Amino acid sequence: MAEGVRVEQGALPSEPGRERSDPPPELAASRASDDQPRYLPRARDGSLFDAKTTDQDNPYGEPGPPLSRSSAFYRGFWAAVGVLLAAVLGLALTEVRSVLEMVVVAVFLAVGLNPLVEFLIRRGLKRGWAVLVVAVLLVGVVTVVTVVFVEELRAQLDTFVHDAPRLIEDLRDNKVISHLNAKTHVLETLERQVENPDLPQKIFTSVFGSGLGALRSIVDGVIVFVLTLYLLAGLPQLKRAAYSLAPRSRRIRVGQLGDEILRRVGGYVAGAFVVALLAGTVTALFLLAAGLGTYALPLAVLVALLDLVPLVGSIIGAATVTLVCLANSLDVGLAALCFYLVYEPIEGYVIYPRVMRSSVDVPEYVTILAVLLGGAIDGVIGALVALPATAGLLLLIREVWVRRQDTS
């Protein structure tokens, strides 16, 4: 054809009023039906969702991008949650502080007595029987000390009250005390108190306490004793459970470090017992040399028990002995004061640090600082736990952190 229209293969001839590039209505409708999903959910107002955001896997629309962790809202929200959780945890720990202190003391005693249990196991006893033997020994020692100390203290109080008038007259003969008494009339007040027949019972009751306070102390002591026995009997299982929390590749090393820490805690308990025994022995020897043999046993036991308390225990024991000696004679009291002014620094800065260094491998100055900081943080319990905790921390620093720094 002269004026024919060239038609490309697969294309339709153009119609008047329509561009050549536009597809026919039938083809456009078929393509639109293929692009859109056959089922589109409808909104409550009857309108269709945008086809670009819906498909068969996400009929309700594609999920949006996650909340950016760098946004101010995200950081502020989780910071507030962290502060709230810390406050709640602090309040909870404050409420259960007494219980946690008993648990800490029980764990400390169990770890300290474990070397004795291990010694009995090496002698052929099973662990249950070894723990039973240790428990019987503890009950026996506590019973003997209590009976001897209480009965001797009651007897010494009766003797002291009986001899008090003579002691007051001896104090009047001293010029310095007589001059002070002329202004304060202290000796007359003491005489009226001594003449009271119920004075020994009042002193005895005030020393040991009464009522709910004493009952609570007894209950707490029984709970700590029973909990100590349970921990002592199950210590191997507890160690295995704790070591199993470490990765398998590091479990052997973690177990060896943990056993060494427990050994050092046991060494600390043994060292504290040695220092207390030495303090009690020295006190008994001094009292025997001063002619106060009747006071030697109860005061020596009292000094040994108080010496187990770090920081203040030895000072309280020394003050008690000095007051008893001063009540008997001014010269003996001054001698006791001079004796403890010499012995206390030696024990605190020579004997105690050296014994603890050989037991827990802690330098002397670190020992003193640890006990001071522990006592400032949580009193007697803090001072009691400070040194073994410091020994374990130094071991971990030397074996983990320092070695890692050497290889880096």
Secondary structure, DSSP 8 states (H G I E B T S, - for coil): -TT-----TT-----TTS-TTS--HHHHHHHHHHHS-S---B-TTS-B--GGG--SS-TT--------TTSHHHHHHHHHHHHHHHHHHHHHHHHTHHHHHHHHHHHHHHHHHHHHHHHHHHTT--HHHHHHHHHHHHHHHHHHHHHHHHHHHHHHHHHHHHHHHHHHHHHHHSHHHHHHHHHH-HHHHHHHHHT-TTHHHHHHHHHH--THHHHHHHHHHHHHHHHHHHHHHTHHHHHHHHHTTS-GGGHHHHHHHHHHHHHHHHHHHHHHHHHHHHHHHHHHHHHHHTT-HHHHHHHHHHHHHHHTSTTTHHHHHHHHHHHHHHHH-HHHHHHHHHHHHHHHHHIIIIIHHHHHHHHH---HHHHHHHHHHHHHHHHHHHHHHHHHHHHHHHHHIIIIIHHHHHH-
